[in-house]
Every structure is written in C-alpha cells, then in structure tokens.
Amino acid sequence: MFDGALDELMFETVTIAPFTSYSGATQVPAYGTAVTYRAQVLPYSQQQTDKQGKEFVSSARVIIPERVAVDERSKITLPAGFVPNTPPIRIVRPVKGLDMDHTEIICG
C-alpha cells in the first residue's frame, strides 16, 4: 500500500505495453494492450548497471504508486517533453515496506 499523502506527487501518466513475444523469423517484439498508470517521472541521468551487467547512462526514473509486473522488454511511453519519449526499460525495482509500496522503473 502506497501512502495516500504522496498521491499528489503522481501527477503525470505513463503508458506501458507489455511484451508478449517475438514474432516470426524477424524476431520483432510484439506487445499486448497498453495500460496507463499515474506516475512521477523525473529526468535521471546517472551511471547504472542493468541485470545483464551492462553499464548505461539512465535518462528517466519512473515511480508508479503501486507494485506492477513490468518486463524490461515492455514498451513504455513517457509524458510529452521527455526525449526520447519511448526509451528502453533497463531496470525494474518493485519496492515494498513502510506504506511505500511502489514500482521504480529506470529508463535509458
């Protein structure tokens, strides 16, 4: 459960289309129906390491005030003004505890 007092910080929305499969011989990703979430989206330029051990510089940090299942292969669309508008999802962190349950997504 996310503390309701922090809801006012979630004034933006992001859209996430879940990865479903790779289609055919071309291995083009296919996505399911997109879902829109309330979120806080912040510019976030920091050196990071993804779960494959590859280093990258992040471009955005997204906080969704609930724990959601997001695959790094899913497609995220950030609010207008963020460049790139559909960056790759590099890190997903479900966070639990002390009325702060949320999902943190690092794009880059």
Phi and psi restraints in degrees (range 20) as a CNS / XPLOR table:
assign (resid 1 and name C) (resid 2 and name N)
       (resid 2 and name CA) (resid 2 and name C) 1.0 -95.0 20.0 2
assign (resid 2 and name N) (resid 2 and name CA)
       (resid 2 and name C) (resid 3 and name N) 1.0 133.4 20.0 2
assign (resid 2 and name C) (resid 3 and name N)
       (resid 3 and name CA) (resid 3 and name C) 1.0 -58.3 20.0 2
assign (resid 3 and name N) (resid 3 and name CA)
       (resid 3 and name C) (resid 4 and name N) 1.0 121.2 20.0 2
assign (resid 3 and name C) (resid 4 and name N)
       (resid 4 and name CA) (resid 4 and name C) 1.0 -59.7 20.0 2
assign (resid 4 and name N) (resid 4 and name CA)
       (resid 4 and name C) (resid 5 and name N) 1.0 -24.4 20.0 2
assign (resid 4 and name C) (resid 5 and name N)
       (resid 5 and name CA) (resid 5 and name C) 1.0 -64.9 20.0 2
assign (resid 5 and name N) (resid 5 and name CA)
       (resid 5 and name C) (resid 6 and name N) 1.0 -20.5 20.0 2
assign (resid 5 and name C) (resid 6 and name N)
       (resid 6 and name CA) (resid 6 and name C) 1.0 -92.9 20.0 2
assign (resid 6 and name N) (resid 6 and name CA)
       (resid 6 and name C) (resid 7 and name N) 1.0 -2.7 20.0 2
assign (resid 6 and name C) (resid 7 and name N)
       (resid 7 and name CA) (resid 7 and name C) 1.0 -57.4 20.0 2
assign (resid 7 and name N) (resid 7 and name CA)
       (resid 7 and name C) (resid 8 and name N) 1.0 -33.0 20.0 2
assign (resid 7 and name C) (resid 8 and name N)
       (resid 8 and name CA) (resid 8 and name C) 1.0 -64.2 20.0 2
assign (resid 8 and name N) (resid 8 and name CA)
       (resid 8 and name C) (resid 9 and name N) 1.0 -16.9 20.0 2
assign (resid 8 and name C) (resid 9 and name N)
       (resid 9 and name CA) (resid 9 and name C) 1.0 -80.2 20.0 2
assign (resid 9 and name N) (resid 9 and name CA)
       (resid 9 and name C) (resid 10 and name N) 1.0 -13.5 20.0 2
assign (resid 9 and name C) (resid 10 and name N)
       (resid 10 and name CA) (resid 10 and name C) 1.0 -97.8 20.0 2
assign (resid 10 and name N) (resid 10 and name CA)
       (resid 10 and name C) (resid 11 and name N) 1.0 66.7 20.0 2
assign (resid 10 and name C) (resid 11 and name N)
       (resid 11 and name CA) (resid 11 and name C) 1.0 -100.2 20.0 2
assign (resid 11 and name N) (resid 11 and name CA)
       (resid 11 and name C) (resid 12 and name N) 1.0 1.6 20.0 2
assign (resid 11 and name C) (resid 12 and name N)
       (resid 12 and name CA) (resid 12 and name C) 1.0 -112.0 20.0 2
assign (resid 12 and name N) (resid 12 and name CA)
       (resid 12 and name C) (resid 13 and name N) 1.0 173.3 20.0 2
assign (resid 12 and name C) (resid 13 and name N)
       (resid 13 and name CA) (resid 13 and name C) 1.0 -131.8 20.0 2
assign (resid 13 and name N) (resid 13 and name CA)
       (resid 13 and name C) (resid 14 and name N) 1.0 149.7 20.0 2
assign (resid 13 and name C) (resid 14 and name N)
       (resid 14 and name CA) (resid 14 and name C) 1.0 -127.2 20.0 2
assign (resid 14 and name N) (resid 14 and name CA)
       (resid 14 and name C) (resid 15 and name N) 1.0 153.1 20.0 2
assign (resid 14 and name C) (resid 15 and name N)
       (resid 15 and name CA) (resid 15 and name C) 1.0 -116.8 20.0 2
assign (resid 15 and name N) (resid 15 and name CA)
       (resid 15 and name C) (resid 16 and name N) 1.0 131.0 20.0 2
assign (resid 15 and name C) (resid 16 and name N)
       (resid 16 and name CA) (resid 16 and name C) 1.0 -123.0 20.0 2
assign (resid 16 and name N) (resid 16 and name CA)
       (resid 16 and name C) (resid 17 and name N) 1.0 121.4 20.0 2
assign (resid 16 and name C) (resid 17 and name N)
       (resid 17 and name CA) (resid 17 and name C) 1.0 -100.2 20.0 2
assign (resid 17 and name N) (resid 17 and name CA)
       (resid 17 and name C) (resid 18 and name N) 1.0 116.8 20.0 2
assign (resid 17 and name C) (resid 18 and name N)
       (resid 18 and name CA) (resid 18 and name C) 1.0 -70.3 20.0 2
assign (resid 18 and name N) (resid 18 and name CA)
       (resid 18 and name C) (resid 19 and name N) 1.0 137.6 20.0 2
assign (resid 18 and name C) (resid 19 and name N)
       (resid 19 and name CA) (resid 19 and name C) 1.0 -64.9 20.0 2
assign (resid 19 and name N) (resid 19 and name CA)
       (resid 19 and name C) (resid 20 and name N) 1.0 135.5 20.0 2
assign (resid 19 and name C) (resid 20 and name N)
       (resid 20 and name CA) (resid 20 and name C) 1.0 -114.9 20.0 2
assign (resid 20 and name N) (resid 20 and name CA)
       (resid 20 and name C) (resid 21 and name N) 1.0 -41.8 20.0 2
assign (resid 20 and name C) (resid 21 and name N)
       (resid 21 and name CA) (resid 21 and name C) 1.0 -173.4 20.0 2
assign (resid 21 and name N) (resid 21 and name CA)
       (resid 21 and name C) (resid 22 and name N) 1.0 174.8 20.0 2
assign (resid 21 and name C) (resid 22 and name N)
       (resid 22 and name CA) (resid 22 and name C) 1.0 -99.7 20.0 2
assign (resid 22 and name N) (resid 22 and name CA)
       (resid 22 and name C) (resid 23 and name N) 1.0 132.1 20.0 2
assign (resid 22 and name C) (resid 23 and name N)
       (resid 23 and name CA) (resid 23 and name C) 1.0 -96.0 20.0 2
assign (resid 23 and name N) (resid 23 and name CA)
       (resid 23 and name C) (resid 24 and name N) 1.0 129.3 20.0 2
assign (resid 23 and name C) (resid 24 and name N)
       (resid 24 and name CA) (resid 24 and name C) 1.0 58.6 20.0 2
assign (resid 24 and name N) (resid 24 and name CA)
       (resid 24 and name C) (resid 25 and name N) 1.0 -165.1 20.0 2
assign (resid 24 and name C) (resid 25 and name N)
       (resid 25 and name CA) (resid 25 and name C) 1.0 -71.3 20.0 2
assign (resid 25 and name N) (resid 25 and name CA)
       (resid 25 and name C) (resid 26 and name N) 1.0 -21.2 20.0 2
assign (resid 25 and name C) (resid 26 and name N)
       (resid 26 and name CA) (resid 26 and name C) 1.0 -79.0 20.0 2
assign (resid 26 and name N) (resid 26 and name CA)
       (resid 26 and name C) (resid 27 and name N) 1.0 -13.2 20.0 2
assign (resid 26 and name C) (resid 27 and name N)
       (resid 27 and name CA) (resid 27 and name C) 1.0 56.8 20.0 2
assign (resid 27 and name N) (resid 27 and name CA)
       (resid 27 and name C) (resid 28 and name N) 1.0 38.6 20.0 2
assign (resid 27 and name C) (resid 28 and name N)
       (resid 28 and name CA) (resid 28 and name C) 1.0 -80.4 20.0 2
assign (resid 28 and name N) (resid 28 and name CA)
       (resid 28 and name C) (resid 29 and name N) 1.0 131.6 20.0 2
assign (resid 28 and name C) (resid 29 and name N)
       (resid 29 and name CA) (resid 29 and name C) 1.0 -65.5 20.0 2
assign (resid 29 and name N) (resid 29 and name CA)
       (resid 29 and name C) (resid 30 and name N) 1.0 142.2 20.0 2
assign (resid 29 and name C) (resid 30 and name N)
       (resid 30 and name CA) (resid 30 and name C) 1.0 -113.8 20.0 2
assign (resid 30 and name N) (resid 30 and name CA)
       (resid 30 and name C) (resid 31 and name N) 1.0 145.5 20.0 2
assign (resid 30 and name C) (resid 31 and name N)
       (resid 31 and name CA) (resid 31 and name C) 1.0 -125.3 20.0 2
assign (resid 31 and name N) (resid 31 and name CA)
       (resid 31 and name C) (resid 32 and name N) 1.0 151.7 20.0 2
assign (resid 31 and name C) (resid 32 and name N)
       (resid 32 and name CA) (resid 32 and name C) 1.0 -86.2 20.0 2
assign (resid 32 and name N) (resid 32 and name CA)
       (resid 32 and name C) (resid 33 and name N) 1.0 -167.9 20.0 2
assign (resid 32 and name C) (resid 33 and name N)
       (resid 33 and name CA) (resid 33 and name C) 1.0 -67.3 20.0 2
assign (resid 33 and name N) (resid 33 and name CA)
       (resid 33 and name C) (resid 34 and name N) 1.0 129.4 20.0 2
assign (resid 33 and name C) (resid 34 and name N)
       (resid 34 and name CA) (resid 34 and name C) 1.0 -71.4 20.0 2
assign (resid 34 and name N) (resid 34 and name CA)
       (resid 34 and name C) (resid 35 and name N) 1.0 145.5 20.0 2
assign (resid 34 and name C) (resid 35 and name N)
       (resid 35 and name CA) (resid 35 and name C) 1.0 -122.4 20.0 2
assign (resid 35 and name N) (resid 35 and name CA)
       (resid 35 and name C) (resid 36 and name N) 1.0 138.0 20.0 2
assign (resid 35 and name C) (resid 36 and name N)
       (resid 36 and name CA) (resid 36 and name C) 1.0 -100.1 20.0 2
assign (resid 36 and name N) (resid 36 and name CA)
       (resid 36 and name C) (resid 37 and name N) 1.0 134.9 20.0 2
assign (resid 36 and name C) (resid 37 and name N)
       (resid 37 and name CA) (resid 37 and name C) 1.0 -125.0 20.0 2
assign (resid 37 and name N) (resid 37 and name CA)
       (resid 37 and name C) (resid 38 and name N) 1.0 144.7 20.0 2
assign (resid 37 and name C) (resid 38 and name N)
       (resid 38 and name CA) (resid 38 and name C) 1.0 -69.3 20.0 2
assign (resid 38 and name N) (resid 38 and name CA)
       (resid 38 and name C) (resid 39 and name N) 1.0 143.4 20.0 2
assign (resid 38 and name C) (resid 39 and name N)
       (resid 39 and name CA) (resid 39 and name C) 1.0 -159.5 20.0 2
assign (resid 39 and name N) (resid 39 and name CA)
       (resid 39 and name C) (resid 40 and name N) 1.0 166.0 20.0 2
assign (resid 39 and name C) (resid 40 and name N)
       (resid 40 and name CA) (resid 40 and name C) 1.0 -110.6 20.0 2
assign (resid 40 and name N) (resid 40 and name CA)
       (resid 40 and name C) (resid 41 and name N) 1.0 124.9 20.0 2
assign (resid 40 and name C) (resid 41 and name N)
       (resid 41 and name CA) (resid 41 and name C) 1.0 -118.8 20.0 2
assign (resid 41 and name N) (resid 41 and name CA)
       (resid 41 and name C) (resid 42 and name N) 1.0 124.7 20.0 2
assign (resid 41 and name C) (resid 42 and name N)
       (resid 42 and name CA) (resid 42 and name C) 1.0 -124.7 20.0 2
assign (resid 42 and name N) (resid 42 and name CA)
       (resid 42 and name C) (resid 43 and name N) 1.0 138.7 20.0 2
assign (resid 42 and name C) (resid 43 and name N)
       (resid 43 and name CA) (resid 43 and name C) 1.0 -60.7 20.0 2
assign (resid 43 and name N) (resid 43 and name CA)
       (resid 43 and name C) (resid 44 and name N) 1.0 137.9 20.0 2
assign (resid 43 and name C) (resid 44 and name N)
       (resid 44 and name CA) (resid 44 and name C) 1.0 -151.5 20.0 2
assign (resid 44 and name N) (resid 44 and name CA)
       (resid 44 and name C) (resid 45 and name N) 1.0 88.8 20.0 2
assign (resid 44 and name C) (resid 45 and name N)
       (resid 45 and name CA) (resid 45 and name C) 1.0 -99.9 20.0 2
assign (resid 45 and name N) (resid 45 and name CA)
       (resid 45 and name C) (resid 46 and name N) 1.0 103.4 20.0 2
assign (resid 45 and name C) (resid 46 and name N)
       (resid 46 and name CA) (resid 46 and name C) 1.0 -151.6 20.0 2
assign (resid 46 and name N) (resid 46 and name CA)
       (resid 46 and name C) (resid 47 and name N) 1.0 145.4 20.0 2
assign (resid 46 and name C) (resid 47 and name N)
       (resid 47 and name CA) (resid 47 and name C) 1.0 -67.1 20.0 2
assign (resid 47 and name N) (resid 47 and name CA)
       (resid 47 and name C) (resid 48 and name N) 1.0 128.6 20.0 2
assign (resid 47 and name C) (resid 48 and name N)
       (resid 48 and name CA) (resid 48 and name C) 1.0 -133.3 20.0 2
assign (resid 48 and name N) (resid 48 and name CA)
       (resid 48 and name C) (resid 49 and name N) 1.0 165.6 20.0 2
assign (resid 48 and name C) (resid 49 and name N)
       (resid 49 and name CA) (resid 49 and name C) 1.0 -128.7 20.0 2
assign (resid 49 and name N) (resid 49 and name CA)
       (resid 49 and name C) (resid 50 and name N) 1.0 124.2 20.0 2
assign (resid 49 and name C) (resid 50 and name N)
       (resid 50 and name CA) (resid 50 and name C) 1.0 -81.8 20.0 2
assign (resid 50 and name N) (resid 50 and name CA)
       (resid 50 and name C) (resid 51 and name N) 1.0 179.5 20.0 2
assign (resid 50 and name C) (resid 51 and name N)
       (resid 51 and name CA) (resid 51 and name C) 1.0 -71.2 20.0 2
assign (resid 51 and name N) (resid 51 and name CA)
       (resid 51 and name C) (resid 52 and name N) 1.0 -11.7 20.0 2
assign (resid 51 and name C) (resid 52 and name N)
       (resid 52 and name CA) (resid 52 and name C) 1.0 -88.8 20.0 2
assign (resid 52 and name N) (resid 52 and name CA)
       (resid 52 and name C) (resid 53 and name N) 1.0 -0.7 20.0 2
assign (resid 52 and name C) (resid 53 and name N)
       (resid 53 and name CA) (resid 53 and name C) 1.0 86.4 20.0 2
assign (resid 53 and name N) (resid 53 and name CA)
       (resid 53 and name C) (resid 54 and name N) 1.0 8.4 20.0 2
assign (resid 53 and name C) (resid 54 and name N)
       (resid 54 and name CA) (resid 54 and name C) 1.0 -86.2 20.0 2
assign (resid 54 and name N) (resid 54 and name CA)
       (resid 54 and name C) (resid 55 and name N) 1.0 134.1 20.0 2
assign (resid 54 and name C) (resid 55 and name N)
       (resid 55 and name CA) (resid 55 and name C) 1.0 -85.3 20.0 2
assign (resid 55 and name N) (resid 55 and name CA)
       (resid 55 and name C) (resid 56 and name N) 1.0 145.8 20.0 2
assign (resid 55 and name C) (resid 56 and name N)
       (resid 56 and name CA) (resid 56 and name C) 1.0 -155.2 20.0 2
assign (resid 56 and name N) (resid 56 and name CA)
       (resid 56 and name C) (resid 57 and name N) 1.0 164.8 20.0 2
assign (resid 56 and name C) (resid 57 and name N)
       (resid 57 and name CA) (resid 57 and name C) 1.0 -103.4 20.0 2
assign (resid 57 and name N) (resid 57 and name CA)
       (resid 57 and name C) (resid 58 and name N) 1.0 121.5 20.0 2
assign (resid 57 and name C) (resid 58 and name N)
       (resid 58 and name CA) (resid 58 and name C) 1.0 -70.8 20.0 2
assign (resid 58 and name N) (resid 58 and name CA)
       (resid 58 and name C) (resid 59 and name N) 1.0 159.1 20.0 2
assign (resid 58 and name C) (resid 59 and name N)
       (resid 59 and name CA) (resid 59 and name C) 1.0 -120.4 20.0 2
assign (resid 59 and name N) (resid 59 and name CA)
       (resid 59 and name C) (resid 60 and name N) 1.0 -24.9 20.0 2
assign (resid 59 and name C) (resid 60 and name N)
       (resid 60 and name CA) (resid 60 and name C) 1.0 -153.9 20.0 2
assign (resid 60 and name N) (resid 60 and name CA)
       (resid 60 and name C) (resid 61 and name N) 1.0 150.7 20.0 2
assign (resid 60 and name C) (resid 61 and name N)
       (resid 61 and name CA) (resid 61 and name C) 1.0 -121.4 20.0 2
assign (resid 61 and name N) (resid 61 and name CA)
       (resid 61 and name C) (resid 62 and name N) 1.0 125.4 20.0 2
assign (resid 61 and name C) (resid 62 and name N)
       (resid 62 and name CA) (resid 62 and name C) 1.0 -115.4 20.0 2
assign (resid 62 and name N) (resid 62 and name CA)
       (resid 62 and name C) (resid 63 and name N) 1.0 129.9 20.0 2
assign (resid 62 and name C) (resid 63 and name N)
       (resid 63 and name CA) (resid 63 and name C) 1.0 -117.9 20.0 2
assign (resid 63 and name N) (resid 63 and name CA)
       (resid 63 and name C) (resid 64 and name N) 1.0 119.4 20.0 2
assign (resid 63 and name C) (resid 64 and name N)
       (resid 64 and name CA) (resid 64 and name C) 1.0 -106.8 20.0 2
assign (resid 64 and name N) (resid 64 and name CA)
       (resid 64 and name C) (resid 65 and name N) 1.0 126.3 20.0 2
assign (resid 64 and name C) (resid 65 and name N)
       (resid 65 and name CA) (resid 65 and name C) 1.0 -76.6 20.0 2
assign (resid 65 and name N) (resid 65 and name CA)
       (resid 65 and name C) (resid 66 and name N) 1.0 37.1 20.0 2
assign (resid 65 and name C) (resid 66 and name N)
       (resid 66 and name CA) (resid 66 and name C) 1.0 -158.2 20.0 2
assign (resid 66 and name N) (resid 66 and name CA)
       (resid 66 and name C) (resid 67 and name N) 1.0 162.5 20.0 2
assign (resid 66 and name C) (resid 67 and name N)
       (resid 67 and name CA) (resid 67 and name C) 1.0 -89.1 20.0 2
assign (resid 67 and name N) (resid 67 and name CA)
       (resid 67 and name C) (resid 68 and name N) 1.0 116.7 20.0 2
assign (resid 67 and name C) (resid 68 and name N)
       (resid 68 and name CA) (resid 68 and name C) 1.0 -123.1 20.0 2
assign (resid 68 and name N) (resid 68 and name CA)
       (resid 68 and name C) (resid 69 and name N) 1.0 149.7 20.0 2
assign (resid 68 and name C) (resid 69 and name N)
       (resid 69 and name CA) (resid 69 and name C) 1.0 -85.5 20.0 2
assign (resid 69 and name N) (resid 69 and name CA)
       (resid 69 and name C) (resid 70 and name N) 1.0 114.1 20.0 2
assign (resid 69 and name C) (resid 70 and name N)
       (resid 70 and name CA) (resid 70 and name C) 1.0 -128.3 20.0 2
assign (resid 70 and name N) (resid 70 and name CA)
       (resid 70 and name C) (resid 71 and name N) 1.0 129.9 20.0 2
assign (resid 70 and name C) (resid 71 and name N)
       (resid 71 and name CA) (resid 71 and name C) 1.0 -93.4 20.0 2
assign (resid 71 and name N) (resid 71 and name CA)
       (resid 71 and name C) (resid 72 and name N) 1.0 140.5 20.0 2
assign (resid 71 and name C) (resid 72 and name N)
       (resid 72 and name CA) (resid 72 and name C) 1.0 -60.0 20.0 2
assign (resid 72 and name N) (resid 72 and name CA)
       (resid 72 and name C) (resid 73 and name N) 1.0 -19.6 20.0 2
assign (resid 72 and name C) (resid 73 and name N)
       (resid 73 and name CA) (resid 73 and name C) 1.0 -84.8 20.0 2
assign (resid 73 and name N) (resid 73 and name CA)
       (resid 73 and name C) (resid 74 and name N) 1.0 -6.1 20.0 2
assign (resid 73 and name C) (resid 74 and name N)
       (resid 74 and name CA) (resid 74 and name C) 1.0 -67.4 20.0 2
assign (resid 74 and name N) (resid 74 and name CA)
       (resid 74 and name C) (resid 75 and name N) 1.0 166.6 20.0 2
assign (resid 74 and name C) (resid 75 and name N)
       (resid 75 and name CA) (resid 75 and name C) 1.0 -109.4 20.0 2
assign (resid 75 and name N) (resid 75 and name CA)
       (resid 75 and name C) (resid 76 and name N) 1.0 122.5 20.0 2
assign (resid 75 and name C) (resid 76 and name N)
       (resid 76 and name CA) (resid 76 and name C) 1.0 -109.8 20.0 2
assign (resid 76 and name N) (resid 76 and name CA)
       (resid 76 and name C) (resid 77 and name N) 1.0 140.0 20.0 2
assign (resid 76 and name C) (resid 77 and name N)
       (resid 77 and name CA) (resid 77 and name C) 1.0 -117.6 20.0 2
assign (resid 77 and name N) (resid 77 and name CA)
       (resid 77 and name C) (resid 78 and name N) 1.0 121.4 20.0 2
assign (resid 77 and name C) (resid 78 and name N)
       (resid 78 and name CA) (resid 78 and name C) 1.0 -88.5 20.0 2
assign (resid 78 and name N) (resid 78 and name CA)
       (resid 78 and name C) (resid 79 and name N) 1.0 166.2 20.0 2
assign (resid 78 and name C) (resid 79 and name N)
       (resid 79 and name CA) (resid 79 and name C) 1.0 -61.8 20.0 2
assign (resid 79 and name N) (resid 79 and name CA)
       (resid 79 and name C) (resid 80 and name N) 1.0 159.5 20.0 2
assign (resid 79 and name C) (resid 80 and name N)
       (resid 80 and name CA) (resid 80 and name C) 1.0 -54.2 20.0 2
assign (resid 80 and name N) (resid 80 and name CA)
       (resid 80 and name C) (resid 81 and name N) 1.0 143.3 20.0 2
assign (resid 80 and name C) (resid 81 and name N)
       (resid 81 and name CA) (resid 81 and name C) 1.0 102.4 20.0 2
assign (resid 81 and name N) (resid 81 and name CA)
       (resid 81 and name C) (resid 82 and name N) 1.0 -18.2 20.0 2
assign (resid 81 and name C) (resid 82 and name N)
       (resid 82 and name CA) (resid 82 and name C) 1.0 -89.4 20.0 2
assign (resid 82 and name N) (resid 82 and name CA)
       (resid 82 and name C) (resid 83 and name N) 1.0 132.4 20.0 2
assign (resid 82 and name C) (resid 83 and name N)
       (resid 83 and name CA) (resid 83 and name C) 1.0 -124.4 20.0 2
assign (resid 83 and name N) (resid 83 and name CA)
       (resid 83 and name C) (resid 84 and name N) 1.0 120.6 20.0 2
assign (resid 83 and name C) (resid 84 and name N)
       (resid 84 and name CA) (resid 84 and name C) 1.0 -75.6 20.0 2
assign (resid 84 and name N) (resid 84 and name CA)
       (resid 84 and name C) (resid 85 and name N) 1.0 156.5 20.0 2
assign (resid 84 and name C) (resid 85 and name N)
       (resid 85 and name CA) (resid 85 and name C) 1.0 -78.9 20.0 2
assign (resid 85 and name N) (resid 85 and name CA)
       (resid 85 and name C) (resid 86 and name N) 1.0 -25.0 20.0 2
assign (resid 85 and name C) (resid 86 and name N)
       (resid 86 and name CA) (resid 86 and name C) 1.0 -128.2 20.0 2
assign (resid 86 and name N) (resid 86 and name CA)
       (resid 86 and name C) (resid 87 and name N) 1.0 68.4 20.0 2
assign (resid 86 and name C) (resid 87 and name N)
       (resid 87 and name CA) (resid 87 and name C) 1.0 -73.8 20.0 2
assign (resid 87 and name N) (resid 87 and name CA)
       (resid 87 and name C) (resid 88 and name N) 1.0 160.3 20.0 2
assign (resid 87 and name C) (resid 88 and name N)
       (resid 88 and name CA) (resid 88 and name C) 1.0 -69.2 20.0 2
assign (resid 88 and name N) (resid 88 and name CA)
       (resid 88 and name C) (resid 89 and name N) 1.0 144.5 20.0 2
assign (resid 88 and name C) (resid 89 and name N)
       (resid 89 and name CA) (resid 89 and name C) 1.0 -81.9 20.0 2
assign (resid 89 and name N) (resid 89 and name CA)
       (resid 89 and name C) (resid 90 and name N) 1.0 123.5 20.0 2
assign (resid 89 and name C) (resid 90 and name N)
       (resid 90 and name CA) (resid 90 and name C) 1.0 -108.4 20.0 2
assign (resid 90 and name N) (resid 90 and name CA)
       (resid 90 and name C) (resid 91 and name N) 1.0 -33.6 20.0 2
assign (resid 90 and name C) (resid 91 and name N)
       (resid 91 and name CA) (resid 91 and name C) 1.0 -140.3 20.0 2
assign (resid 91 and name N) (resid 91 and name CA)
       (resid 91 and name C) (resid 92 and name N) 1.0 134.9 20.0 2
assign (resid 91 and name C) (resid 92 and name N)
       (resid 92 and name CA) (resid 92 and name C) 1.0 -123.4 20.0 2
assign (resid 92 and name N) (resid 92 and name CA)
       (resid 92 and name C) (resid 93 and name N) 1.0 125.3 20.0 2
assign (resid 92 and name C) (resid 93 and name N)
       (resid 93 and name CA) (resid 93 and name C) 1.0 -125.4 20.0 2
assign (resid 93 and name N) (resid 93 and name CA)
       (resid 93 and name C) (resid 94 and name N) 1.0 106.8 20.0 2
assign (resid 93 and name C) (resid 94 and name N)
       (resid 94 and name CA) (resid 94 and name C) 1.0 -76.3 20.0 2
assign (resid 94 and name N) (resid 94 and name CA)
       (resid 94 and name C) (resid 95 and name N) 1.0 131.5 20.0 2
assign (resid 94 and name C) (resid 95 and name N)
       (resid 95 and name CA) (resid 95 and name C) 1.0 -120.0 20.0 2
assign (resid 95 and name N) (resid 95 and name CA)
       (resid 95 and name C) (resid 96 and name N) 1.0 134.1 20.0 2
assign (resid 95 and name C) (resid 96 and name N)
       (resid 96 and name CA) (resid 96 and name C) 1.0 -133.6 20.0 2
assign (resid 96 and name N) (resid 96 and name CA)
       (resid 96 and name C) (resid 97 and name N) 1.0 141.4 20.0 2
assign (resid 96 and name C) (resid 97 and name N)
       (resid 97 and name CA) (resid 97 and name C) 1.0 131.5 20.0 2
assign (resid 97 and name N) (resid 97 and name CA)
       (resid 97 and name C) (resid 98 and name N) 1.0 147.2 20.0 2
assign (resid 97 and name C) (resid 98 and name N)
       (resid 98 and name CA) (resid 98 and name C) 1.0 49.9 20.0 2
assign (resid 98 and name N) (resid 98 and name CA)
       (resid 98 and name C) (resid 99 and name N) 1.0 49.8 20.0 2
assign (resid 98 and name C) (resid 99 and name N)
       (resid 99 and name CA) (resid 99 and name C) 1.0 58.1 20.0 2
assign (resid 99 and name N) (resid 99 and name CA)
       (resid 99 and name C) (resid 100 and name N) 1.0 29.3 20.0 2
assign (resid 99 and name C) (resid 100 and name N)
       (resid 100 and name CA) (resid 100 and name C) 1.0 -127.4 20.0 2
assign (resid 100 and name N) (resid 100 and name CA)
       (resid 100 and name C) (resid 101 and name N) 1.0 25.7 20.0 2
assign (resid 100 and name C) (resid 101 and name N)
       (resid 101 and name CA) (resid 101 and name C) 1.0 -58.2 20.0 2
assign (resid 101 and name N) (resid 101 and name CA)
       (resid 101 and name C) (resid 102 and name N) 1.0 125.7 20.0 2
assign (resid 101 and name C) (resid 102 and name N)
       (resid 102 and name CA) (resid 102 and name C) 1.0 -162.7 20.0 2
assign (resid 102 and name N) (resid 102 and name CA)
       (resid 102 and name C) (resid 103 and name N) 1.0 174.4 20.0 2
assign (resid 102 and name C) (resid 103 and name N)
       (resid 103 and name CA) (resid 103 and name C) 1.0 -119.8 20.0 2
assign (resid 103 and name N) (resid 103 and name CA)
       (resid 103 and name C) (resid 104 and name N) 1.0 130.1 20.0 2
assign (resid 103 and name C) (resid 104 and name N)
       (resid 104 and name CA) (resid 104 and name C) 1.0 -110.0 20.0 2
assign (resid 104 and name N) (resid 104 and name CA)
       (resid 104 and name C) (resid 105 and name N) 1.0 129.7 20.0 2
assign (resid 104 and name C) (resid 105 and name N)
       (resid 105 and name CA) (resid 105 and name C) 1.0 -121.7 20.0 2
assign (resid 105 and name N) (resid 105 and name CA)
       (resid 105 and name C) (resid 106 and name N) 1.0 128.2 20.0 2
assign (resid 105 and name C) (resid 106 and name N)
       (resid 106 and name CA) (resid 106 and name C) 1.0 -106.8 20.0 2
assign (resid 106 and name N) (resid 106 and name CA)
       (resid 106 and name C) (resid 107 and name N) 1.0 124.4 20.0 2
assign (resid 106 and name C) (resid 107 and name N)
       (resid 107 and name CA) (resid 107 and name C) 1.0 -106.9 20.0 2
assign (resid 107 and name N) (resid 107 and name CA)
       (resid 107 and name C) (resid 108 and name N) 1.0 154.7 20.0 2
